[in-house]
Amino acid sequence: MTNCLQCGQPLPPSARRHARFCSPAHRSAHHRVPTAVKMPRVRFLRGQGSDKTEQDTYIAIVPDKRFPGMFRLKRTDGTLSDMVNLTRAKDALRRN
């Protein structure tokens, strides 16, 4: 059983199997809320610290082995970042 994304109450048994809201009013209310309030923006290539000295330093862009057209950034310690597209990878490398 799933819950309404607006109020959190269980959906009625008559709801479609892919329904996300218990009523049209709750669907409208959910879509009126700004996206930033519903889901925080994810920062994939941000270091753990808030200042520049604690952020990750990237040294190279590496193609992802499993997904063609996606890339990872290699850090100075040899670990790889999360998977990103080429534009985001170039921007992160340029910020260093």
ABEGO torsion letter per residue (X at the ends): XBBBAAAGBBBBAABBAABABABAAAAAAAAABBAAAABBBBBAABBABABAAABBBBABBBBBAABBGBBBBBBAAGBBBBBBBAAAAAAAAAAX
